[in-house]
Amino acid sequence: MTKKAICTFAMALGLTAMFAASSLSAQQGVGVNSDTITIPFAFHVDKVALPAGEYRLERVFGKAVVTLVNLHTGQRVQILRSEATSTPGKSRLTFENGPGGYTLKKLS
């Protein structure tokens, strides 16, 4: 390999590392808001059955999708948040008790 080829390869490798680092820092800069809640009963979200327990609601700033994470099992479900009735910084879960048990109907 010539000296020029080695310099070109080293420069390309350095630029790749720089872009990867800037991409990672941009992802970490996204504001994520999370709350821990206790849901005292088993419930369903669409066709997914979730147990009673401690959950974390994760919301990315400016996004309508909220992730509900069971802190014991790690099971995750994404839910579309109703922006029309939502209060910034607060979440409200609405459950319906039917013949099949509780179902999460709305997240605002």
Residue pairs with C-beta under 8 A, 6 or more apart in sequence:
1 9
30 60
30 61
31 60
31 61
32 58
32 59
32 60
32 61
33 58
33 59
33 60
33 61
33 89
34 56
34 57
34 58
34 59
35 56
35 57
35 91
36 54
36 55
36 56
36 57
36 71
37 54
37 55
37 56
37 57
37 93
38 53
38 54
38 55
39 50
39 52
39 53
39 55
39 93
40 52
41 52
41 101
41 102
42 49
42 50
42 51
42 52
42 101
42 102
43 49
43 50
43 52
43 95
43 101
43 102
43 103
43 104
44 50
44 100
44 101
44 102
44 103
44 104
45 68
45 77
45 79
45 103
45 104
48 77
50 68
50 70
50 75
50 77
51 70
51 72
51 73
53 70
53 71
53 72
53 73
54 70
54 71
54 72
55 68
55 69
55 70
55 71
56 68
56 69
56 71
57 66
57 67
57 68
57 69
57 91
58 66
58 67
58 69
59 66
59 81
59 91
64 80
64 81
64 83
65 78
65 79
65 80
65 81
66 78
66 79
66 80
66 81
66 91
66 107
67 76
67 77
67 78
67 79
68 76
68 77
68 78
68 79
69 75
69 76
70 76
79 104
79 107
80 107
81 91
81 107
81 108
82 106
82 107
82 108
84 108
85 108
86 92
86 108
87 108
91 107
91 108
92 106
92 107
92 108
93 104
93 106
93 107
94 104
94 105
94 106
94 107
94 108
95 102
95 103
95 104
95 105
96 102
96 103
96 105
